[in-house]
Structures are given as C-alpha cells and as structure tokens.
C-alpha cells in the first residue's frame, strides 16, 4: 500500500492532489500565541470580550475557536479563525469592515499586542466549518499534533494521516480533523483529535493488540507496530499538545 501511494503521488501528482483535498474545502487562519509571563488569563479575557462585543461581526463567518494549552508545545493559546477562502476573506468589503473593526477596538487589540511574547500565523485548508463547530461545541479536550514533513514528503504525510484516521475508525476511536497548511509558518500538516476529557483520551482500547494489528493491515500499514515508524519516516519533527476548549 505504501509503495502504491508513493507511485500514484509521483505519476499523477496533480490529480491526486486535487482529489485528496476535496474534503478540505474551508480555509482557516490558525494563530499560535504565547502570552507574556502572568498575562495568560488577561489574554483570554480580552479575546472573549472581543467576541462578546461583536468584533468579528460582518467580516468573519464567526469568532475564532479557542484552545488553551495544557501540556506539550511552547504556545499558550491556539485561535482557529474561519476564513472560508482567500477570495472571501480578502474581498474589498470584508477588508473595509475588518479595518473599521480594528479601528473601533484599537485599545484592546493594542493591549493584546503588548502582552504577547510569541505569535505564529498559519493558513490551512480544513474540514467544513459546520463540522468543526460541532466538534468544538460538543467536546472539551483536544490532542493537537503539528507535523513538519521531510522534503518531498508532504503529500505522502497527508496520505498517512488519512490512513491513520481509517485505522482509528476501525478500532472504534474518533478520527482526527485534518488541516493542510497552505502558508504562513513552516508546518505542513495539523491534526486535532476531539475528546470528552483527558480520561476519554487516555482510555484503554476496546480491541486487543491482535485485532488492532489486523485493522492496521487492512487500512494499508504493515501492522500495528508500523504506524509510528512509518509516520516518523515522513517528518523532520512534530509537536504534540494537549489542550482544553475555551468558550
């Protein structure tokens, strides 16, 4: 299966690229922030106030989804703002409304800037907005992984993440939401797993290892023990983060 994926990517790169990304039809701006020491709660409160005061009204489909780092990576807050598409986000009327909103809310925005010690912007194609909104509404706990592909391995990495989602469904676990980075930082792929709680994330498998091994082979891996090594053969690095949903 792995050789087949590689061959298809080499021979039919344009066609495969288009068909693989058909389900990733919504553009998002993913922002990673680290607050200045002691300022995290104020950072969250200002963002919540901006939402309550309709800062995003008119120029964005909705306010950003917010996640607060629990352990793992070096950032504190992830904001996922729906853009829909570049054309929609940068339409002339949206630019005007966004400029007016920034002028009206200049004071809290300037304060956010003053208490931010790190910021990274990523633009990524992801799942339908309704689908992501439902996940953030129903779930409380996130497992976020940010992957950096080796040169020439981005498409195969995307295919591997899809294969692992099929494995997760086969072993009766929720698949991850997939985001493919189009620009901004140097990451290539982001996946977010949604769970009820830390306990839900860490609960034991219902299937024993032999059954999970069979599922892994069915979806294209050499076996259960191949999932992690295959992933690591495609990446130069990846960041793991556990986080809670902020509403």
MARVEX-964038 format. One record per residue (C-alpha): residue number from 1; residue in one letter; x, y, z negated. Coordinates in steps of 0.001 Angstrom, whole numbers, plus 524288, in hexadecimal, padded with zeros to 5 digits. Example, Ala and Ser with C-alpha at 12.3 -4.5 7.8 and 13.67 -1.06 7.14 Angstrom:
BEGIN
NODE,nr,rest,X,Y,Z
NODE,1,a,8300C,7EE6C,7E188
NODE,2,s,83566,7FBDC,7E41C
***
This chain:
BEGIN
NODE,nr,rest,X,Y,Z
NODE,1,x,80000,80000,80000
NODE,2,x,80B06,8094E,7FCAA
NODE,3,x,811AC,806F6,809C3
NODE,4,x,804BF,808D9,810D5
NODE,5,x,802B1,815EA,80A00
NODE,6,x,81062,81A6F,80D94
NODE,7,x,80EEF,8162D,81BB9
NODE,8,x,801F1,81D0F,81D59
NODE,9,x,80781,82967,8176E
NODE,10,x,812C8,82914,82107
NODE,11,x,80B2D,825A7,82D52
NODE,12,x,7FE8B,82D1C,82B10
NODE,13,x,8025D,837D1,8218C
NODE,14,x,7F8FA,8420B,826BD
NODE,15,x,7ED15,8391F,8270F
NODE,16,x,7EFDD,83304,819E6
NODE,17,x,7F208,8403C,813A3
NODE,18,x,7E4EE,84536,81847
NODE,19,x,7DD03,83933,81486
NODE,20,x,7E3AE,83775,80756
NODE,21,x,7E048,84526,80327
NODE,22,x,7D223,84569,8079E
NODE,23,x,7CD9B,843C7,7F98A
NODE,24,x,7D674,84EB9,7F4B0
NODE,25,x,7CE08,85973,7FA37
NODE,26,x,7CEB1,863F7,7EFC2
NODE,27,x,7DA1E,86D24,7ED75
NODE,28,x,7DE0A,8705F,7DF81
NODE,29,x,7E7B2,879A6,7D94E
NODE,30,x,7EE28,8725B,7CE20
NODE,31,x,7F531,87B2D,7C480
NODE,32,x,7FE21,8766A,7B9B2
NODE,33,x,800BE,87FB8,7AE73
NODE,34,x,8093E,87FC2,7A267
NODE,35,x,80522,889F5,79887
NODE,36,x,80ED7,891F9,790C7
NODE,37,x,811A3,88C51,78342
NODE,38,x,805C8,88DE9,77A79
NODE,39,x,7FD19,89317,7857B
NODE,40,x,7F687,886BD,78A6A
NODE,41,x,7E97F,888B6,78385
NODE,42,x,7E8ED,896D1,78814
NODE,43,x,7EC1A,89256,795F6
NODE,44,x,7E0AE,888C5,7959A
NODE,45,x,7D77A,892BD,78F97
NODE,46,x,7DA65,89CF1,79A08
NODE,47,x,7D7C8,89319,7A4DB
NODE,48,x,7CB06,88F11,79E7B
NODE,49,x,7C70E,89D5A,79D37
NODE,50,x,7C9DF,89FC4,7AB9A
NODE,51,x,7C0B2,894A6,7AEFD
NODE,52,x,7B60E,89969,7A5CE
NODE,53,x,7B6FB,8A72F,7AB39
NODE,54,x,7B584,8A267,7B95D
NODE,55,x,7C32F,8A5E5,7BDD2
NODE,56,x,7C223,89B78,7C87A
NODE,57,x,7B491,89F14,7CD31
NODE,58,x,7B386,8A130,7DBD3
NODE,59,x,7C162,89DE2,7DFFE
NODE,60,x,7C2CD,8900E,7DAA1
NODE,61,x,7B92C,884A3,7DAFC
NODE,62,x,7BA9E,883A5,7CC2A
NODE,63,x,7C424,8861E,7C134
NODE,64,x,7D00A,87D32,7C053
NODE,65,x,7CFC2,87028,7B975
NODE,66,x,7D8D8,870DB,7ADB4
NODE,67,x,7E117,86651,7A74B
NODE,68,x,7E98A,867E6,79B2D
NODE,69,x,7F62C,8603B,79A3A
NODE,70,x,7F69C,8565B,78F31
NODE,71,x,803A2,84FCA,791A5
NODE,72,x,80CBD,84D4F,79D03
NODE,73,x,8104C,85830,7A66F
NODE,74,x,8158B,865C8,7A331
NODE,75,x,80970,86DDB,7A65E
NODE,76,x,7FE4D,8717A,79D22
NODE,77,x,7F2B5,8740F,7A5FF
NODE,78,x,7EE73,86F40,7B363
NODE,79,x,7E468,87744,7BABB
NODE,80,x,7DE11,87121,7C6B0
NODE,81,x,7D733,87B97,7CE87
NODE,82,x,7CEBA,877A3,7DA24
NODE,83,x,7D257,87EE9,7E694
NODE,84,x,7CA61,8763E,7EFDC
NODE,85,x,7D374,879CA,7FB30
NODE,86,x,7DDA5,883F1,7FEB3
NODE,87,x,7D3F8,88A53,807FD
NODE,88,x,7C98B,88B73,7FD71
NODE,89,x,7D2BA,89039,7F2CD
NODE,90,x,7D9A6,89A40,7FB38
NODE,91,x,7CDA8,89F46,80278
NODE,92,x,7CD58,8AE16,802E9
NODE,93,x,7C182,8AF54,7F9FE
NODE,94,x,7C756,8A5EF,7EFF7
NODE,95,x,7D414,8AD86,7EFB8
NODE,96,x,7CC80,8BA09,7ED08
NODE,97,x,7C482,8B3EA,7E221
NODE,98,x,7D0A6,8ADCE,7DC2A
NODE,99,x,7D7D4,8BAD6,7DC6E
NODE,100,x,7CC44,8C189,7D5E1
NODE,101,x,7CBB2,8B710,7CB5B
NODE,102,x,7DA3C,8B872,7C8AB
NODE,103,x,7D8BE,8C729,7C765
NODE,104,x,7CD08,8C5E3,7BE3C
NODE,105,x,7D3BB,8BBD1,7B598
NODE,106,x,7E163,8C18A,7B662
NODE,107,x,7E32A,8C23E,7A79D
NODE,108,x,7E0E8,8B3CA,7A474
NODE,109,x,7E841,8AF98,7B0B1
NODE,110,x,7F3E9,8B7E2,7ACCD
NODE,111,x,7F35F,8B1FD,79F39
NODE,112,x,7F377,8A454,7A511
NODE,113,x,7FF7E,8A802,7ACD1
NODE,114,x,8060F,8AD28,7A09B
NODE,115,x,80411,8A07D,798F0
NODE,116,x,807F5,89744,7A407
NODE,117,x,815B5,891CE,7A39C
NODE,118,x,81476,8889A,7AF4E
NODE,119,x,80B2D,88776,7BAD9
NODE,120,x,80AD3,87E8D,7C6B1
NODE,121,x,80126,87F2F,7D1F4
NODE,122,x,7FD5B,87383,7DA4B
NODE,123,x,7F388,872C8,7E55D
NODE,124,x,7EDEE,86533,7E710
NODE,125,x,7E35A,85E18,7EEA4
NODE,126,x,7DAB8,85650,7E588
NODE,127,x,7CD66,85009,7E383
NODE,128,x,7C04F,85688,7E5A7
NODE,129,x,7BD9B,86171,7DBFB
NODE,130,x,7B11F,85AF7,7D71F
NODE,131,x,7B877,84E6B,7D45E
NODE,132,x,7C337,8553E,7CCB9
NODE,133,x,7B983,85DA3,7C546
NODE,134,x,7B225,85182,7C0FE
NODE,135,x,7BEAC,84B74,7BBD8
NODE,136,x,7C222,85791,7B3FD
NODE,137,x,7B43D,85859,7AEC4
NODE,138,x,7B36C,84A38,7AA4E
NODE,139,x,7C14A,84729,7A5D6
NODE,140,x,7C9D9,84CBD,79B0B
NODE,141,x,7D773,84718,79D1C
NODE,142,x,7E0A5,84777,7A8CD
NODE,143,x,7EC93,84002,7AD4B
NODE,144,x,7F390,848E3,7B6FF
NODE,145,x,7FED5,84443,7BF72
NODE,146,x,806B0,84D2B,7C861
NODE,147,x,80F12,8463B,7D28B
NODE,148,x,81ABE,84AD3,7DA81
NODE,149,x,81C99,84264,7E691
NODE,150,x,8299B,83E6C,7EC39
NODE,151,x,82C90,8442A,7F9A1
NODE,152,x,82398,83E33,803CC
NODE,153,x,81BAB,836B4,7F9A5
NODE,154,x,81052,83FED,7F6E0
NODE,155,x,80672,838E4,7FF93
NODE,156,x,80A5C,82BAC,7FA32
NODE,157,x,80921,83124,7EC6F
NODE,158,x,7FB55,8359B,7EF83
NODE,159,x,7F844,82807,7F4C0
NODE,160,x,7FDF6,821DD,7E862
NODE,161,x,7F580,82A70,7DFAD
NODE,162,x,7E989,82660,7E765
NODE,163,x,7ED7D,81820,7E637
NODE,164,x,7EF0A,819A4,7D791
NODE,165,x,7E164,81F86,7D6E3
NODE,166,x,7DC3B,81345,7DD8E
NODE,167,x,7E37F,80B43,7D367
NODE,168,x,7DD75,81340,7C85B
NODE,169,x,7CFE5,81101,7CDC0
NODE,170,x,7D2ED,8027E,7CF23
NODE,171,x,7D6B7,80163,7C0C3
NODE,172,x,7CA9C,80902,7BC98
NODE,173,x,7D167,815E1,7B9A7
NODE,174,x,7CDF6,82357,7BEB2
NODE,175,x,7D5E6,82793,7CA8F
NODE,176,x,7DD8A,83446,7CA00
NODE,177,x,7D9F8,840B4,7D127
NODE,178,x,7E425,84343,7DBA2
NODE,179,x,7E9DF,85064,7DF96
NODE,180,x,7F38F,8522A,7EABF
NODE,181,x,7FBE2,85E51,7E964
NODE,182,x,7FC15,86714,7F559
NODE,183,x,8045C,87248,7F057
NODE,184,x,8098C,879AC,7E4AD
NODE,185,x,81277,871C3,7DBD7
NODE,186,x,81AC8,8662E,7DF8E
NODE,187,x,81179,85B6D,7DAF9
NODE,188,x,80B14,852D6,7E55B
NODE,189,x,80004,84B4D,7DF05
NODE,190,x,7F81A,84CEA,7D28B
NODE,191,x,7EEDE,842F1,7CCB8
NODE,192,x,7E58E,84555,7C16D
NODE,193,x,7DF45,83A4C,7B9D9
NODE,194,x,7D30B,83DB7,7B21C
NODE,195,x,7CF8B,83710,7A545
NODE,196,x,7C626,838A0,799F2
NODE,197,x,7D12C,83970,79013
NODE,198,x,7DF0B,83555,78CFC
NODE,199,x,7D976,8287A,7882B
NODE,200,x,7D282,8267D,79527
NODE,201,x,7DF45,82902,79C61
NODE,202,x,7E6DE,81F82,793D1
NODE,203,x,7DCE1,8149C,792BA
NODE,204,x,7E155,806BF,79659
NODE,205,x,7DE1A,800FF,7A39A
NODE,206,x,7D225,7F865,7A4C6
NODE,207,x,7D976,7EF78,7AE2D
NODE,208,x,7E550,7E75D,7AAA2
NODE,209,x,7F25F,7E93D,7B184
NODE,210,x,7F042,7DE2B,7BB35
NODE,211,x,7E34F,7E3FB,7BFA9
NODE,212,x,7E971,7F16E,7C0E7
NODE,213,x,7F4A2,7EB88,7C891
NODE,214,x,7EAD5,7E5BC,7D213
NODE,215,x,7E422,7F2EE,7D3C1
NODE,216,x,7F14B,7F98B,7D61E
NODE,217,x,7F443,7EFEE,7E108
NODE,218,x,7E6BD,7F193,7E6EA
NODE,219,x,7E88B,80044,7E86B
NODE,220,x,7F62A,7FF31,7EE76
NODE,221,x,8004A,7FE9C,7E395
NODE,222,x,80972,7F309,7E23C
NODE,223,x,803B3,7F10A,7D4CD
NODE,224,x,80105,7F7B0,7C7E1
NODE,225,x,80F6E,7F9AC,7C510
NODE,226,x,81164,80054,7D23B
NODE,227,x,8086B,80BFF,7CFE6
NODE,228,x,811E4,81466,7C832
NODE,229,x,81E72,810C7,7CF9B
NODE,230,x,817F2,8137E,7DCAF
NODE,231,x,81364,820D6,7D7E8
NODE,232,x,820F0,8241B,7D2EA
NODE,233,x,826E4,8206B,7E007
NODE,234,x,81F39,82BB2,7E624
NODE,235,x,821EF,836CA,7DC8C
NODE,236,x,82D4B,83ECF,7D7B6
NODE,237,x,8261B,84249,7CB27
NODE,238,x,818D1,8431B,7C4F3
NODE,239,x,812E6,849D6,7B916
NODE,240,x,808E5,84376,7B025
NODE,241,x,7FFCA,84B93,7A7C4
NODE,242,x,7F4BD,8486E,79E86
NODE,243,x,7EB11,8539B,79D4C
NODE,244,x,7DDC5,8575B,79828
NODE,245,x,7D2F8,85E37,79F9E
NODE,246,x,7D0D2,86C59,79B64
NODE,247,x,7C32F,871BA,79D4F
***
